[in-house]
Amino acid sequence: MVKQFTLINDHLTSLENKTLKDKLETSHAFYIITSAIAAERMAQNLKDIQESLINTLTNMYQGHMDVHLLSPTQMQGELNRIARLLPRDSTLPEVRNDIRDIYRLFRIHARITQHYLLMEIKVPILSDVLYELNRLVSIPQRIDINRVMYVIPNSALIAFNANQYSFIPLDQYDINECQKLHDQFLLCKLNHPIYNTGDRHKSICDVQLIRNNEVHSVYCHTEIKICADKWVKLHKQNTWFYYCCDTCEVQLVCGTQMTSETLRHSGLITLRQGCNLQGDSFTLHAHMEHTRNILVNEPYAIIAPSISPINNIINTSIRNSSLHIETHEEKFKKIDTQLRSIEEQTKLDILSTHDVHHYVAIYVFVTISIALFVTSVFLWRKIATQRQGEGPQDARNRSRRREDHDIEDRNCKIDNRDLKVSCANLTSSEVKFDTEIHSDVC
């Protein structure tokens, strides 16, 4: 009996030891698992911190504000403090849904020292005046059968305020520099002057633009072009502006239905979803919007065109009194004067027929003079050569003939005094004439 109790006690003791050993192994395994989980979480936290630091530094380098630098609560408190110091005509950007949307509008300059991080945050301050952004489309005005006139503004876009009758001319570069505040709002820098029209009856084309502190020109100018059909896509979806010189024959295709239409002059056309418009050389497609509209007791849907109120509030056309056709007469006169001066200079440079004859006469005279000079030199040298070839007897005979010739000359002068004929010049003649011949000549 004792032996049996001893066996039972030994068995229970061994079971208790195994249980303690299992508990110890379980606790060790649990410790290892929890340590691994903690290490993983720590590594994940370190990774998140690293990404946050990288994003923060990247945003700071690009000049953007990061949410980790200033918490939304602190940011809201700072904005409230700034709002109390603003004048009445200024305000801060409106926060509608999430305050983190305003972080994209801030600009930051930061500097890191050994002990501190210095930040300069620039908050945009907005004007309480809202402007409506419009794109200007010039409508052709017929002058004659083949020509039309366009009123061309100096900017493709215009920001207009209907309450103050003021506008700001803008271009695409200014719009690209703007920041999107909400779905329907843009935040833009005021880099251009604000022009006032005064009242609704004054045309914006009469406003003079100021550039570099000088009056440059009026806002609009006119251009005359050959008439051509025109199609312009408007901002509203599936809407086009058209202009036809005569008529435009188009076809509307909606599913399996096809309708022919004739468009005249100018107007707006809006296509329904699933339809397209086919012209002679083009096709306009309507964009599809996957929405569901429930019409209650409305068998036909009438779509009214949406036109900006600027067309009804302010005169956007040029006045008839200031409308004129540019002829450029002054420029043409200036060009004609320049052409005439160039033509006169060209005439001075070109030899005339009289000048050619004059130069030919000069050349002939010079040639004859040179020929006579050469001939005289040749004869003189020939006579000199003959004199050198004469002998003493020939010299005495020639001297004797000269003396006889002189005596006859003197007699001729005495006998023929009544005739008043002088033959003294025959003294120096070297021609061999007889005495009787000289008397007859005198």
C-alpha positions in Angstrom: 0.0 0.0 0.0 2.8 2.3 0.9 4.6 1.3 -2.3 1.6 2.3 -4.3 1.3 5.8 -2.7 5.0 6.2 -3.3 4.5 5.5 -7.0 1.6 7.9 -7.2 3.6 10.7 -5.5 6.6 10.2 -7.8 4.3 10.4 -10.8 2.6 13.6 -9.6 6.0 15.1 -8.9 7.2 14.3 -12.4 4.0 15.8 -13.9 4.5 19.0 -11.8 8.1 19.3 -13.0 7.1 18.9 -16.6 4.3 21.5 -16.2 6.8 24.0 -14.7 9.3 23.3 -17.5 6.5 23.8 -20.1 5.5 27.1 -18.5 9.1 28.2 -18.5 9.5 27.4 -22.2 6.3 29.1 -23.0 7.3 32.3 -21.1 10.6 32.3 -22.9 8.9 31.9 -26.3 6.4 34.7 -25.4 9.3 36.9 -24.4 11.1 36.3 -27.7 7.9 36.9 -29.7 7.1 40.1 -27.9 10.7 41.3 -28.3 10.5 40.6 -32.1 7.2 42.5 -32.4 8.6 45.4 -30.4 11.7 45.5 -32.6 9.6 45.4 -35.7 7.4 48.3 -34.5 10.5 50.2 -33.5 12.0 49.7 -37.0 8.7 50.8 -38.5 8.6 53.9 -36.4 12.2 54.7 -37.3 11.3 54.3 -41.0 8.3 56.6 -40.6 10.5 59.1 -38.8 13.0 58.9 -41.6 10.4 59.4 -44.3 8.9 62.3 -42.3 12.4 63.9 -42.1 13.0 63.4 -45.7 9.6 64.8 -46.7 10.1 67.7 -44.4 13.5 68.5 -45.7 12.3 68.1 -49.3 9.4 70.5 -48.7 11.6 73.0 -46.9 14.1 72.9 -49.8 11.3 73.6 -52.3 9.8 76.3 -50.1 6.7 74.4 -49.0 5.3 74.1 -45.5 5.1 70.6 -43.9 2.6 69.5 -41.3 5.3 68.0 -39.1 7.0 71.4 -38.6 3.8 73.0 -37.3 0.8 71.1 -36.1 -2.7 72.0 -37.3 -3.6 73.2 -33.8 -0.7 75.5 -33.7 -1.3 76.7 -37.2 -5.0 77.5 -36.5 -3.9 79.5 -33.4 -1.3 81.5 -35.5 -3.8 82.2 -38.3 -6.4 83.5 -35.7 -3.7 85.8 -34.3 -2.8 87.1 -37.7 -6.4 87.6 -38.8 -7.0 90.0 -35.8 -4.2 92.3 -37.1 -5.3 92.5 -40.8 -7.1 95.6 -42.2 -10.8 95.3 -43.2 -10.2 94.9 -47.0 -7.9 91.9 -46.5 -8.5 88.4 -45.4 -6.7 85.0 -45.0 -7.4 81.9 -47.2 -10.6 80.2 -46.2 -10.4 76.7 -44.7 -13.4 74.7 -45.7 -12.8 71.0 -45.2 -9.3 70.3 -44.0 -6.8 72.7 -42.5 -4.0 70.7 -44.1 -5.1 72.1 -47.5 -3.8 75.5 -46.5 -0.3 74.2 -46.0 0.1 74.1 -49.8 -0.3 77.8 -49.9 2.4 78.7 -47.4 6.0 79.5 -48.3 8.8 78.7 -45.9 12.5 79.7 -45.6 14.5 77.7 -43.0 18.0 77.7 -41.6 19.5 75.1 -39.3 22.1 76.0 -36.7 23.9 73.9 -34.1 21.1 74.2 -31.6 18.0 75.6 -33.4 15.9 75.4 -36.5 14.9 78.9 -37.7 11.8 79.1 -40.0 10.2 82.0 -41.8 6.7 81.2 -42.9 5.0 83.4 -45.5 1.2 83.4 -45.3 -0.8 84.7 -48.4 -3.1 87.7 -47.6 -6.0 87.9 -50.0 -8.2 90.8 -51.1 -11.8 90.7 -50.2 -12.7 91.5 -53.9 -13.3 88.5 -56.1 -12.7 88.5 -59.8 -14.3 86.3 -62.4 -11.8 84.8 -64.9 -13.0 84.9 -68.5 -11.5 84.0 -71.8 -12.1 86.6 -74.6 -13.3 85.4 -78.0 -13.5 87.9 -80.8 -16.7 87.7 -82.9 -16.1 88.6 -86.6 -18.0 91.5 -88.0 -18.8 91.4 -91.7 -17.4 94.4 -93.8 -18.1 93.1 -97.3 -18.6 89.8 -99.0 -15.1 88.5 -98.5 -13.7 90.4 -95.5 -14.5 90.6 -91.8 -13.1 92.7 -89.0 -11.9 91.4 -85.6 -11.7 93.3 -82.4 -8.5 91.9 -80.9 -7.8 92.5 -77.2 -4.3 92.8 -75.9 -4.7 89.8 -73.6 -6.3 86.5 -74.1 -7.8 86.4 -70.5 -9.5 89.0 -68.3 -10.4 89.0 -64.6 -13.5 91.0 -64.2 -15.3 92.4 -61.1 -19.0 93.2 -61.9 -19.5 95.2 -58.7 -16.7 97.7 -59.2 -16.6 97.7 -63.0 -12.9 96.9 -62.9 -10.8 94.3 -64.7 -7.2 92.9 -64.8 -5.7 91.8 -68.2 -4.0 88.4 -67.8 -2.2 85.9 -70.0 -1.6 82.2 -69.8 1.7 82.7 -68.0 -0.1 84.5 -65.2 -2.6 81.6 -64.9 0.2 79.0 -64.7 1.7 80.9 -61.8 -1.6 80.8 -59.8 -2.3 78.3 -57.1 -5.5 76.3 -56.9 -7.3 77.2 -53.7 -10.5 75.2 -54.2 -12.3 73.6 -57.1 -13.6 76.9 -58.3 -11.0 79.4 -57.0 -7.5 80.4 -58.0 -5.1 82.3 -55.9 -3.0 84.6 -58.2 -0.4 87.3 -57.5 -1.4 90.9 -58.4 1.3 91.7 -61.0 -0.8 93.9 -63.3 -2.6 97.2 -62.7 -6.3 97.2 -62.0 -8.2 99.2 -64.7 -11.6 100.8 -64.0 -14.2 101.4 -66.7 -16.2 103.8 -64.6 -19.7 102.6 -65.7 -21.3 99.9 -67.7 -21.7 102.0 -70.8 -18.0 102.6 -71.3 -16.2 100.0 -73.4 -13.1 98.2 -72.1 -11.6 98.8 -75.6 -11.3 102.5 -74.7 -9.2 101.9 -71.6 -5.6 102.8 -72.1 -3.0 100.3 -70.8 -0.2 101.5 -68.6 3.1 99.7 -69.2 6.4 100.8 -67.6 4.6 103.8 -66.1 3.7 105.1 -69.6 0.5 105.1 -71.6 1.2 102.4 -74.2 -2.0 101.9 -76.2 -5.7 101.1 -75.9 -6.8 97.7 -74.8 -8.2 96.7 -78.2 -7.2 97.0 -81.8 -8.9 96.0 -85.1 -7.7 93.6 -87.8 -9.2 93.0 -91.2 -9.0 89.4 -92.5 -10.4 87.3 -95.2 -13.6 85.7 -94.0 -13.3 82.1 -92.9 -15.5 79.7 -90.9 -14.5 79.5 -87.2 -15.1 77.0 -84.4 -13.8 77.7 -80.9 -14.1 75.3 -77.9 -15.5 77.1 -74.9 -14.7 76.4 -71.2 -18.1 74.7 -70.7 -18.0 71.1 -71.5 -19.3 70.0 -75.0 -19.9 73.7 -76.0 -18.5 75.4 -79.1 -18.7 78.9 -80.5 -19.1 78.9 -84.3 -19.1 81.6 -87.0 -20.1 80.9 -90.6 -19.3 83.3 -93.5 -22.4 82.2 -95.4 -23.9 78.9 -94.1 -22.4 75.8 -92.5 -23.9 72.5 -93.4 -23.4 70.0 -90.5 -24.8 66.7 -89.5 -25.7 65.7 -85.9 -25.2 62.0 -85.1 -26.7 60.7 -81.9 -26.6 56.9 -81.7 -28.4 55.7 -84.8 -30.2 59.0 -85.5 -28.7 61.5 -88.0 -30.0 65.0 -88.5 -28.9 67.6 -91.0 -28.7 71.2 -89.8 -27.8 74.5 -91.4 -25.9 77.1 -89.3 -25.8 80.8 -90.2 -23.8 83.7 -88.9 -22.5 83.1 -85.3 -23.8 81.3 -82.2 -23.2 78.7 -79.5 -23.9 75.0 -79.9 -23.9 72.3 -77.1 -23.7 68.6 -77.8 -25.4 66.0 -75.7 -23.5 63.0 -74.4 -23.0 60.3 -77.0 -23.5 62.7 -79.9 -21.1 64.2 -82.4 -21.2 66.9 -85.0 -19.8 66.3 -88.5 -18.8 69.1 -90.8 -17.2 69.1 -94.3 -13.6 68.6 -92.9 -14.0 68.0 -89.2 -15.9 66.1 -86.5 -16.7 67.3 -83.0 -17.2 64.7 -80.3 -19.0 65.1 -77.0 -17.4 64.0 -73.8 -19.1 61.2 -71.8 -20.0 61.7 -68.2 -21.1 58.5 -66.4 -23.8 60.1 -64.3 -27.5 59.2 -63.8 -30.2 61.9 -64.1 -33.7 61.2 -63.0 -36.3 63.3 -64.8 -39.7 63.6 -63.1 -42.5 64.8 -65.3 -40.1 66.3 -67.8 -40.2 64.6 -71.2 -37.9 67.1 -72.8 -34.8 68.6 -71.3 -34.1 72.2 -72.4 -30.5 73.3 -72.1 -30.0 77.0 -71.8 -26.6 78.4 -72.8 -24.5 79.7 -69.9 -23.0 83.1 -70.8 -20.7 85.1 -68.6 -22.4 88.2 -67.0 -19.6 90.3 -68.4 -21.4 90.4 -71.7 -24.5 92.0 -70.2 -22.8 94.2 -67.6 -20.1 95.9 -69.6 -19.7 97.0 -73.2 -17.1 94.7 -74.6 -17.3 96.0 -78.2 -15.4 98.9 -79.7 -17.3 102.1 -80.4 -18.4 103.0 -83.9 -16.9 106.5 -83.6 -13.5 105.0 -82.9 -13.7 102.3 -85.4 -11.6 102.9 -88.4 -9.9 100.9 -91.1 -6.1 101.0 -90.9 -4.7 102.2 -94.3 -1.1 102.8 -93.3 -0.9 105.8 -95.6 1.9 107.4 -93.6 4.0 104.2 -93.7 3.4 103.9 -97.5 4.5 107.5 -98.1 7.6 107.0 -96.0 8.4 103.8 -97.9 7.8 105.6 -101.3 10.2 108.4 -100.2 12.9 105.9 -99.3 12.5 104.1 -102.6 12.7 107.3 -104.5 15.9 108.3 -102.7 17.4 104.9 -103.4 16.4 105.2 -107.1 18.1 108.6 -107.4 21.3 107.3 -105.8 21.2 104.4 -108.2 20.8 106.8 -111.2 23.9 108.8 -110.0 26.0 105.6 -109.9 25.0 104.5 -113.4 26.6 106.1 -116.5 24.3 107.8 -119.0 24.6 107.8 -122.8 25.9 111.4 -122.8 28.6 110.5 -120.3 29.6 107.5 -122.5 30.0 109.8 -125.6 31.9 112.3 -123.6 34.3 109.7 -122.3 34.7 108.2 -125.9 35.6 111.7 -127.3 38.2 112.2 -124.6 39.7 108.9 -125.3 39.8 109.6 -129.1 41.4 113.0 -128.5 44.0 111.6 -126.2 44.8 108.8 -128.7 45.2 111.3 -131.6 47.4 113.5 -129.5 49.6 110.7 -128.6 49.8 109.6 -132.3 50.7 113.1 -133.4 53.3 113.3 -130.7 54.8 110.0 -131.8 54.7 111.1 -135.4 56.4 114.4 -134.7 59.1 112.7 -132.7 59.6 110.2 -135.6 59.9 113.0 -138.2 62.2 115.0 -136.1 64.6 112.1 -135.6 64.4 111.4 -139.3 65.4 114.9 -140.3 68.2 114.9 -137.7 69.4 111.7 -139.2 69.4 113.2 -142.7 71.4 116.3 -141.5 74.0 114.1 -139.9 74.4 112.2 -143.3 75.1 115.3 -145.5 78.7 116.1 -146.7 80.6 119.5 -146.7 79.7 120.2 -150.3 76.0 119.7 -149.6 76.3 122.1 -146.6 77.9 124.8 -148.8 75.3 124.5 -151.5 72.5 124.7 -148.9 74.1 127.8 -147.4 74.3 129.4 -150.9 70.7 128.6 -151.7 69.6 130.2 -148.4 71.5 133.4 -149.2 69.9 133.6 -152.7 66.6 132.9 -151.2 67.0 135.7 -148.7 67.9 138.2 -151.4 64.9 137.2 -153.5 62.7 137.6 -150.4 63.9 141.2 -149.9 63.3 142.0 -153.5 59.9 140.6 -153.3 59.0 142.8 -150.4 60.2 145.9 -152.2 58.6 145.2 -155.6 55.2 144.1 -154.2 54.7 146.6 -151.5 51.3 147.7 -152.8 50.0 144.1 -152.4 51.1 144.0 -148.8 52.2 140.4 -149.0 54.8 139.3 -146.5 56.9 136.4 -147.5 59.5 136.7 -144.7 58.4 133.3 -143.3 59.8 131.5 -146.3 63.3 132.2 -145.0 63.3 129.4 -142.6 61.7 126.9 -145.0 63.8 123.9 -145.9 61.8 123.1 -149.0 63.9 123.3 -152.2 62.0 125.9 -154.3 63.6 127.9 -157.2 63.8 131.7 -157.2 61.1 132.1 -159.9 58.6 130.0 -158.0 59.0 132.1 -154.9 58.4 135.3 -156.9 55.3 133.9 -158.4 53.9 132.8 -155.0 54.4 136.2 -153.5 
